[in-house]
Each structure stands twice: as C-alpha cells, then as structure tokens.
Amino acid sequence: MGGDKRGQRRFRGLFKGSQIRALNNMHKIFSLTIISVLILLAQSVFANDLSTSSIKIKGNSYQISIPNGYKLEFINAKLSRPRLITFGKNGDLFIGSRSGYLYHLKPPYNKIHHQLDFGGYPHSIAFRYHDKNTEVFVAESEGLYLANYNNDGFILARDDFSLVAPLPGGSSHSSRTVAVGPDQRVYVGLGISGNCSNEYLDSSYDFNHRRGGVFILDESTTTPQLVPFASGLRNPIGFDWQPDSHELYASNNGPDHLGYEEPREYFSKLRANSFHGMPWFQLIEGKIERDDCIKHKPPQPKNKVVLPAATFDARSAPMAVAFIDKNALDAHYSGDAIVALHGSWGTKPSGGFSGNPASRRHPKLVRVDFKDDEAIAVKDFITGFQLENGSRWARPMGVASGPDGALYFTSDTNNEGPYRLSKN
C-alpha cells in the first residue's frame, strides 16, 4: 500500500495540477464516450435484430425474417391484385386494386365488407375529414375522382364519384397515387411512360406529357387545377409525410436501360418546385450524370437536381411508403419509414430477362432509419418473399400503420393478403 502511494506521489510530481485535472477530465470523457458507444451499439443491434419465423398460407409454409418479438400473419380476405392501402378514421381498411375494385374491410379485416367495381385502375384512395361529412378521393389512371359521404358509414356506388381533375393517361406506369397531406391539401403522384420519355410537370408541355412527379390540387378556383409540386421523378408510386418534420418523402423507380447495378433507386425529400432530374439526369456511382438516352434539352440544369435522402439497390422497384407514428410498433421505430420493395424483373448480369431468375432483386420491406428528422440508413425489415429458385410467394406493394399499432401490407401477386405484423 505504502509503495503504491509513493508511486502515485512520484507520478503526480511529473505533472502540474492543471495537467492532472486535464488527465482526469480526459479519463471521464473517454469513459463517457465508451458508454455512449456501447449504448448506441446496443440500440443498433436491437433495432436491426431480425429473427427467422415461419408463416402458413393456404397450406404452404414459408420462412420469413421479421423483427424480433413480432409475428407475421396472412389474412386471407380474397383480394384481387390489391395495390395501395389506407385506413379510415374509424379503423376500417380501404384498398385500391389493379383489378378495378375498391375494397372496404372492417376489423379484423378477414373478409370484404364492401366491394365497389370502380372500373379502370383505381390504384389508391385517400380521405379528407370534415365535421359533418368525409371526402373520399380515388386516383385512377386518367382522372382524380371525388365522392362525399356522411360519417356514419361508407357504402358508395360508382355514380357517387365525380371527376375532379383529369390526369394524363397511358398504358405504361399507369398507377396514380393520391394522398391528403398534413396541410389538408390533395397530392397526386404519377410517373413518366418509359425510361427516357420527354415528359415533365410544367405548362410548357402538352397535357398528355405532364408526367413524372407530384401534383398538388389547387382548389382556389371554380374548377380545381392540378399544379406541379415536385418534378423529375420517373415513377413516384409511394409518398408520405414524416410525422415530426411534416416533410414529404417519396420512393422513386429508376430506369431499366442502364443495367442491373445502376442507378440506385431513390428515396427523396420533395419540396415545392424541387427537381429530381429524371429522365435527363441519373445518380451513377454517387454522382449526378447526364443520361444521353434523351436528347431533348433538360428543363432545368444539372445543379438544380436534388440528391436523394437515401437509396436502395438498383432494380428494387420501391412502391408504397408509410411513416411509423408514435402509436405503431415499438417506440424506437417512431418517425422511421417503411418502404415496400417489389423486387426486379431484371436479372444479372445485364439486367434483362435472360439471366437466372434466382438472381432477381428480392422483394422485401425495408426501414429507412431517421434521426433528427433526417434519413441516416436503410435496413432490412421483412425479408424472405423470394425462394432460392427465384420464384416469389408474395411481392409487397401497399403499406400502412393500423389503428391497432400493427403494420399492414399487401402483395399484388400470388398471396395477396393483407398481411399483419404485430407484437407477440
């Protein structure tokens, strides 16, 4: 003991008091840093922890990876080609489809309460609530439609809907997405018709070529008008508002003509008049490059292109986007976005159809991790929809948080669902 004290005195004698205090402070800072790192690592492991489970569907069992402590259920509601999903204020579930139907399901969502033959391609549905009535918007390939109903129920006929605003139609990328924002305005998204189509959201283009972005409905005039909000998006199928910042984010499908690995798919923050580049500019190996497949002069210069907030693997085909609010799933997911990735039709190495189907990009759900209202990482959330031979038993499409705190999604092929992810 005495030797230890003498050693300490000799050690301190080498340093001035201020230096000793500095060393003590450094030790404290180092200790706190190690503790902080360990906490962050623990949180990261917890947030990323997926476990393998099995799900039984129509007599078949499939292996699936889902977050630890959760279970995934298939709800056989006998849907046909369902697309985007929306929950009503009363907890009812509404689903658009590629088969022409609008589906209305009541909890526990295992059977169709009402099926409206809308016709065409009613891809999505949205609600705007008032004190005495509710407005229901439906986005079909060639128009935005509106019906009003009282808040006591939802039984509507096709004749109850009237055209609010026509939309540029066409057989390619014909889905149209409608949503009502936190500002109570109506937003409509649509894609361009091909990889390199000269289409842009601007009055300088004729009506049928005003495509590739998100419109906002201007209701200040006698006849509502769709005006450009964000442009240069090849196919923004899914978009939603981050619950803390109220910023709008959209998924965006990249082109198919540049191979299997490039360009990466986008998850982009959209703001008024923002330009995201496509089809004139692509993000190649982290840099914005001019795409020479389209010769027409870009409507905006390269330096106006907004970089994506996050990216996914090329050819992932991102679909619906749904932010998780504080009432859904676990608290550490609050403010994050769930994105449905449809998976590629293209195969390695060229990105064409001719390769081994097992090399196609996998369908899955991913989580875009947010911190301080900014996207910081993309992490797998639910995987396992593609088998080793490349066949798929489901391809995620629509996603939404339910009023019961669970996450729901649809597949538009094979086992359509809906599916429910909930705590054990």
C-alpha positions as CSV (number, residue, x, y, z in Angstrom):
1,M,0.0,0.0,0.0
2,G,2.7,2.5,1.0
3,G,4.7,1.7,-2.1
4,D,1.6,2.4,-4.2
5,K,1.2,5.9,-2.5
6,R,4.8,6.8,-3.0
7,G,4.5,5.8,-6.7
8,Q,1.4,8.0,-7.1
9,R,3.3,10.9,-5.5
10,R,6.2,10.4,-7.8
11,F,3.8,10.2,-10.8
12,R,2.0,13.4,-9.8
13,G,5.3,15.1,-9.3
14,L,5.9,14.8,-13.0
15,F,2.8,16.9,-13.8
16,K,1.4,20.3,-12.7
17,G,-2.0,20.4,-11.1
18,S,-3.7,21.7,-14.3
19,Q,-2.2,18.8,-16.2
20,I,-3.6,16.3,-13.7
21,R,-7.0,17.9,-13.9
22,A,-6.8,17.7,-17.7
23,L,-5.9,14.0,-17.5
24,N,-8.8,13.3,-15.1
25,N,-11.2,15.1,-17.5
26,M,-9.9,13.1,-20.4
27,H,-10.5,9.9,-18.5
28,K,-14.0,11.0,-17.7
29,I,-14.7,11.9,-21.4
30,F,-13.2,8.7,-22.6
31,S,-15.3,6.7,-20.2
32,L,-18.5,8.6,-21.2
33,T,-17.6,8.1,-24.9
34,I,-17.2,4.3,-24.4
35,I,-20.6,4.2,-22.5
36,S,-22.3,6.2,-25.3
37,V,-20.8,3.9,-28.0
38,L,-22.0,0.8,-26.1
39,I,-25.5,2.3,-25.8
40,L,-25.6,3.2,-29.5
41,L,-24.4,-0.3,-30.4
42,A,-27.0,-1.9,-28.2
43,Q,-29.7,0.2,-29.7
44,S,-28.5,-0.5,-33.2
45,V,-28.4,-4.3,-32.6
46,F,-31.9,-4.2,-31.0
47,A,-33.3,-2.1,-33.9
48,N,-31.7,-4.4,-36.5
49,D,-32.4,-7.7,-34.9
50,L,-34.4,-9.9,-37.3
51,S,-35.3,-13.5,-36.5
52,T,-36.4,-16.3,-38.8
53,S,-40.0,-17.4,-38.4
54,S,-42.5,-19.3,-40.5
55,I,-45.8,-18.3,-42.0
56,K,-48.5,-20.6,-43.2
57,I,-50.5,-19.6,-46.2
58,K,-53.1,-21.8,-47.9
59,G,-51.5,-25.0,-46.7
60,N,-47.9,-23.9,-47.5
61,S,-45.2,-22.9,-45.0
62,Y,-42.7,-20.2,-45.8
63,Q,-39.6,-19.0,-44.0
64,I,-39.6,-15.3,-43.3
65,S,-37.3,-12.9,-41.4
66,I,-39.1,-10.3,-39.2
67,P,-38.2,-8.1,-36.3
68,N,-37.6,-9.9,-33.0
69,G,-40.6,-10.1,-30.8
70,Y,-43.1,-9.8,-33.7
71,K,-45.3,-12.2,-35.6
72,L,-46.5,-12.0,-39.2
73,E,-50.0,-13.2,-40.2
74,F,-51.6,-13.7,-43.6
75,I,-55.2,-12.5,-43.7
76,N,-57.0,-14.3,-46.5
77,A,-59.5,-11.7,-47.4
78,K,-59.7,-12.9,-51.1
79,L,-58.5,-9.8,-52.7
80,S,-57.6,-9.5,-56.4
81,R,-54.4,-7.6,-57.3
82,P,-54.5,-5.1,-54.4
83,R,-52.4,-2.0,-54.5
84,L,-52.1,0.8,-52.0
85,I,-53.9,0.7,-48.7
86,T,-55.4,3.4,-46.5
87,F,-57.0,3.2,-43.0
88,G,-60.1,5.3,-42.4
89,K,-60.6,7.3,-39.2
90,N,-62.9,4.7,-37.8
91,G,-60.3,1.9,-38.3
92,D,-61.7,0.5,-41.5
93,L,-59.3,-0.6,-44.2
94,F,-59.6,0.6,-47.8
95,I,-57.6,-0.9,-50.7
96,G,-57.2,0.1,-54.3
97,S,-56.5,-2.5,-56.9
98,R,-55.3,-3.3,-60.4
99,S,-58.4,-5.4,-60.9
100,G,-60.8,-2.4,-61.0
101,Y,-62.2,-2.8,-57.4
102,L,-62.1,-0.7,-54.4
103,Y,-62.1,-2.9,-51.3
104,H,-63.6,-1.9,-47.9
105,L,-62.7,-4.2,-44.9
106,K,-63.7,-3.9,-41.3
107,P,-61.6,-5.2,-38.4
108,P,-60.2,-7.9,-38.2
109,Y,-60.0,-7.4,-42.0
110,N,-60.5,-11.1,-42.8
111,K,-63.5,-10.5,-45.2
112,I,-64.6,-7.9,-47.6
113,H,-67.3,-5.7,-46.2
114,H,-68.0,-3.8,-49.5
115,Q,-66.5,-4.2,-52.9
116,L,-67.0,-1.4,-55.4
117,D,-66.4,-2.1,-59.1
118,F,-64.9,1.3,-59.9
119,G,-63.5,0.2,-63.3
120,G,-60.2,1.1,-64.8
121,Y,-57.2,1.1,-62.4
122,P,-58.2,2.7,-59.1
123,H,-54.7,2.4,-57.6
124,S,-55.2,4.4,-54.4
125,I,-57.7,6.1,-52.1
126,A,-57.5,8.9,-49.6
127,F,-59.8,10.7,-47.2
128,R,-60.3,14.3,-46.0
129,Y,-62.4,14.7,-43.0
130,H,-64.8,17.5,-42.1
131,D,-67.2,17.9,-39.2
132,K,-70.3,16.6,-40.9
133,N,-69.0,14.7,-44.0
134,T,-66.0,13.0,-45.4
135,E,-64.5,13.4,-48.8
136,V,-63.1,10.3,-50.5
137,F,-60.6,10.7,-53.3
138,V,-59.7,8.0,-55.8
139,A,-56.8,8.2,-58.2
140,E,-57.4,6.3,-61.4
141,S,-55.1,6.3,-64.4
142,E,-56.9,9.1,-66.3
143,G,-58.5,11.1,-63.5
144,L,-58.8,12.1,-59.9
145,Y,-62.4,11.4,-58.6
146,L,-64.3,12.6,-55.5
147,A,-67.3,11.4,-53.6
148,N,-68.9,12.7,-50.3
149,Y,-70.4,10.6,-47.6
150,N,-71.7,11.2,-44.2
151,N,-69.5,9.9,-41.3
152,D,-72.0,7.2,-40.3
153,G,-70.8,4.7,-43.0
154,F,-69.2,4.0,-46.3
155,I,-71.4,2.4,-48.9
156,L,-70.8,4.2,-52.2
157,A,-71.8,3.4,-55.8
158,R,-69.7,4.3,-58.8
159,D,-72.2,7.0,-59.7
160,D,-71.4,8.8,-56.4
161,F,-68.0,9.7,-57.8
162,S,-67.4,12.7,-60.0
163,L,-64.3,13.8,-61.9
164,V,-62.3,16.5,-60.0
165,A,-59.4,16.7,-62.5
166,P,-58.3,14.7,-65.5
167,L,-54.9,13.1,-65.4
168,P,-52.5,12.3,-68.3
169,G,-53.3,8.7,-69.0
170,G,-51.3,5.9,-70.8
171,S,-50.6,2.2,-70.5
172,S,-47.1,2.5,-69.1
173,H,-46.6,3.4,-65.5
174,S,-50.3,3.9,-65.3
175,S,-50.7,3.9,-61.5
176,R,-51.8,7.2,-59.9
177,T,-51.3,7.9,-56.1
178,V,-53.5,10.3,-54.1
179,A,-52.9,11.4,-50.5
180,V,-54.0,14.2,-48.3
181,G,-51.2,16.0,-46.5
182,P,-51.0,17.4,-43.0
183,D,-51.9,20.8,-44.6
184,Q,-55.2,19.2,-45.8
185,R,-54.2,19.7,-49.4
186,V,-54.5,16.9,-52.0
187,Y,-51.4,15.5,-53.6
188,V,-51.3,13.2,-56.7
189,G,-48.2,11.3,-58.0
190,L,-47.6,9.8,-61.4
191,G,-44.7,8.5,-63.4
192,I,-43.3,9.1,-66.9
193,S,-44.3,6.5,-69.5
194,G,-40.8,5.0,-70.1
195,N,-37.1,5.1,-69.3
196,C,-36.3,8.2,-71.4
197,S,-39.7,9.8,-72.2
198,N,-39.7,13.6,-72.7
199,E,-42.3,14.3,-70.1
200,Y,-42.3,16.9,-67.4
201,L,-44.7,18.6,-64.9
202,D,-44.9,22.0,-66.5
203,S,-47.4,24.0,-68.5
204,S,-44.9,24.3,-71.4
205,Y,-45.6,20.6,-72.0
206,D,-48.9,19.5,-73.6
207,F,-51.3,17.9,-71.1
208,N,-50.6,14.2,-72.0
209,H,-46.9,14.8,-71.4
210,R,-47.2,16.4,-68.0
211,R,-45.9,13.4,-66.1
212,G,-43.1,12.4,-63.8
213,G,-43.7,13.9,-60.3
214,V,-46.3,15.0,-57.8
215,F,-49.1,17.5,-58.4
216,I,-51.0,19.4,-55.8
217,L,-54.7,20.2,-56.2
218,D,-55.3,23.9,-56.3
219,E,-58.9,24.3,-55.1
220,S,-58.9,28.1,-55.0
221,T,-60.6,28.3,-58.4
222,T,-64.1,27.3,-59.5
223,T,-62.6,24.4,-61.4
224,P,-59.8,22.8,-59.3
225,Q,-56.5,22.6,-61.1
226,L,-53.5,20.2,-60.7
227,V,-50.3,22.3,-60.4
228,P,-46.8,20.9,-60.2
229,F,-45.3,20.4,-56.8
230,A,-42.1,18.3,-57.4
231,S,-40.8,17.1,-60.8
232,G,-38.2,14.9,-62.4
233,L,-39.4,11.7,-60.7
234,R,-39.6,8.7,-63.0
235,N,-42.3,6.8,-61.0
236,P,-43.1,8.0,-57.5
237,I,-45.6,5.3,-56.5
238,G,-45.3,5.9,-52.8
239,F,-45.1,9.0,-50.7
240,D,-45.8,10.1,-47.2
241,W,-45.1,12.8,-44.6
242,Q,-42.5,12.4,-41.9
243,P,-44.6,12.8,-38.6
244,D,-42.1,15.0,-36.8
245,S,-40.9,17.4,-39.6
246,H,-44.0,17.1,-41.8
247,E,-41.6,16.9,-44.8
248,L,-42.8,14.9,-47.8
249,Y,-40.8,11.9,-48.9
250,A,-41.3,9.7,-52.0
251,S,-40.0,6.5,-53.4
252,N,-38.9,6.6,-57.0
253,N,-38.3,3.9,-59.5
254,G,-35.1,4.3,-61.6
255,P,-34.7,3.3,-65.2
256,D,-34.1,-0.1,-66.6
257,H,-31.8,0.7,-69.6
258,L,-28.6,1.2,-67.6
259,G,-28.1,-2.4,-66.4
260,Y,-28.6,-4.3,-63.1
261,E,-26.4,-2.3,-60.7
262,E,-27.0,1.4,-61.7
263,P,-28.6,3.7,-61.0
264,R,-29.7,3.1,-57.4
265,E,-33.4,3.6,-56.6
266,Y,-34.4,6.8,-54.8
267,F,-36.0,7.8,-51.5
268,S,-36.3,11.5,-51.9
269,K,-37.4,14.6,-49.9
270,L,-39.9,16.5,-52.0
271,R,-40.4,20.3,-51.6
272,A,-42.3,22.9,-53.6
273,N,-40.7,23.2,-57.1
274,S,-37.9,20.7,-56.3
275,F,-36.4,19.0,-59.4
276,H,-35.1,15.4,-59.1
277,G,-33.6,15.0,-62.5
278,M,-35.2,12.1,-64.4
279,P,-35.1,11.2,-67.1
280,W,-32.3,13.8,-68.0
281,F,-30.0,13.1,-65.1
282,Q,-29.2,9.9,-63.2
283,L,-27.2,9.2,-60.0
284,I,-24.4,7.0,-61.2
285,E,-21.8,5.8,-58.6
286,G,-22.8,8.6,-56.3
287,K,-22.6,11.4,-58.9
288,I,-25.3,13.1,-61.0
289,E,-24.6,12.3,-64.6
290,R,-26.4,13.3,-67.8
291,D,-28.4,10.4,-69.4
292,D,-27.8,10.6,-73.1
293,C,-30.8,8.3,-73.9
294,I,-32.9,11.5,-74.0
295,K,-31.7,14.2,-76.4
296,H,-34.2,16.9,-75.5
297,K,-32.7,19.7,-73.5
298,P,-33.3,19.3,-69.8
299,P,-35.9,21.7,-68.4
300,Q,-33.6,22.5,-65.5
301,P,-29.8,22.5,-65.2
302,K,-27.7,19.8,-63.5
303,N,-27.0,21.9,-60.5
304,K,-30.8,22.1,-59.7
305,V,-31.1,18.3,-59.3
306,V,-31.9,17.4,-55.7
307,L,-29.9,14.4,-54.4
308,P,-32.0,11.6,-52.8
309,A,-32.2,11.4,-49.0
310,A,-31.4,7.7,-49.2
311,T,-31.1,5.0,-51.9
312,F,-32.0,1.4,-52.4
313,D,-30.3,-1.2,-54.6
314,A,-30.9,-0.7,-58.3
315,R,-33.9,-2.5,-59.7
316,S,-35.5,-2.9,-56.3
317,A,-38.8,-1.2,-57.6
318,P,-39.8,0.7,-54.5
319,M,-43.6,1.0,-54.0
320,A,-45.6,2.3,-51.0
321,V,-44.0,4.5,-48.3
322,A,-45.5,4.6,-44.8
323,F,-44.0,6.5,-41.9
324,I,-44.4,5.0,-38.4
325,D,-46.0,7.3,-35.8
326,K,-45.7,7.0,-32.1
327,N,-48.7,4.8,-31.8
328,A,-47.4,2.0,-34.0
329,L,-44.9,-0.8,-33.4
330,D,-42.1,-0.1,-30.9
331,A,-41.1,3.4,-29.8
332,H,-37.6,3.1,-31.4
333,Y,-39.3,2.9,-34.9
334,S,-41.3,6.1,-34.4
335,G,-40.5,8.5,-37.2
336,D,-38.9,5.9,-39.5
337,A,-40.3,5.0,-42.9
338,I,-41.3,1.5,-44.1
339,V,-40.9,1.1,-47.9
340,A,-42.2,-1.8,-49.9
341,L,-39.7,-3.1,-52.4
342,H,-41.3,-5.0,-55.2
343,G,-38.2,-6.7,-56.5
344,S,-36.8,-6.7,-60.0
345,W,-37.9,-8.4,-63.2
346,G,-34.4,-7.9,-64.5
347,T,-31.6,-10.5,-63.8
348,K,-27.9,-10.5,-63.5
349,P,-25.6,-9.6,-65.2
350,S,-27.2,-7.3,-67.8
351,G,-30.5,-6.5,-66.1
352,G,-32.5,-8.2,-68.9
353,F,-34.9,-11.1,-68.7
354,S,-32.5,-13.7,-69.9
355,G,-30.5,-14.4,-66.7
356,N,-31.2,-16.9,-63.9
357,P,-34.5,-15.9,-62.2
358,A,-32.8,-16.6,-58.8
359,S,-30.6,-13.5,-59.5
360,R,-33.5,-11.1,-59.5
361,R,-33.6,-8.4,-56.8
362,H,-35.5,-9.7,-53.8
363,P,-38.9,-8.3,-52.8
364,K,-38.9,-7.1,-49.2
365,L,-39.8,-4.4,-46.8
366,V,-37.1,-2.1,-45.6
367,R,-36.9,0.6,-42.9
368,V,-35.5,4.0,-43.6
369,D,-33.9,5.0,-40.2
370,F,-34.4,8.6,-39.3
371,K,-32.5,10.7,-36.7
372,D,-33.1,14.4,-36.0
373,D,-35.7,14.3,-38.9
374,E,-33.1,13.1,-41.5
375,A,-32.7,9.7,-43.1
376,I,-29.5,8.1,-42.0
377,A,-29.7,4.4,-43.0
378,V,-31.7,1.8,-44.8
379,K,-32.2,-1.5,-43.0
380,D,-34.0,-4.8,-43.9
381,F,-37.3,-5.1,-42.0
382,I,-39.1,-8.1,-43.5
383,T,-37.4,-10.5,-46.0
384,G,-37.9,-13.9,-47.4
385,F,-40.5,-13.5,-50.1
386,Q,-38.3,-14.9,-52.8
387,L,-37.3,-18.6,-52.8
388,E,-33.9,-19.9,-53.9
389,N,-35.1,-20.7,-57.4
390,G,-36.2,-17.1,-57.9
391,S,-40.0,-17.7,-57.5
392,R,-41.9,-15.4,-55.2
393,W,-44.8,-16.2,-52.9
394,A,-45.5,-12.5,-52.4
395,R,-44.4,-9.1,-53.6
396,P,-45.0,-6.3,-51.1
397,M,-47.0,-3.4,-52.5
398,G,-49.2,-1.3,-50.2
399,V,-48.1,-0.4,-46.6
400,A,-49.8,1.4,-43.7
401,S,-49.9,1.5,-39.9
402,G,-53.1,0.3,-38.5
403,P,-55.1,1.7,-35.6
404,D,-54.2,-1.3,-33.5
405,G,-50.5,-0.5,-33.6
406,A,-49.7,-3.2,-36.2
407,L,-48.2,-2.8,-39.6
408,Y,-50.2,-3.9,-42.6
409,F,-49.2,-4.6,-46.2
410,T,-50.5,-6.1,-49.4
411,S,-49.0,-8.2,-52.2
412,D,-50.3,-7.6,-55.7
413,T,-49.4,-11.1,-56.9
414,N,-49.8,-14.7,-55.6
415,N,-50.9,-14.5,-51.9
416,E,-52.4,-11.0,-51.9
417,G,-53.2,-10.6,-48.2
418,P,-53.5,-8.3,-46.4
419,Y,-50.6,-9.2,-44.0
420,R,-50.3,-8.0,-40.4
421,L,-47.1,-7.6,-38.5
422,S,-47.7,-7.2,-34.7
423,K,-46.1,-7.8,-31.4
424,N,-46.1,-11.3,-29.9
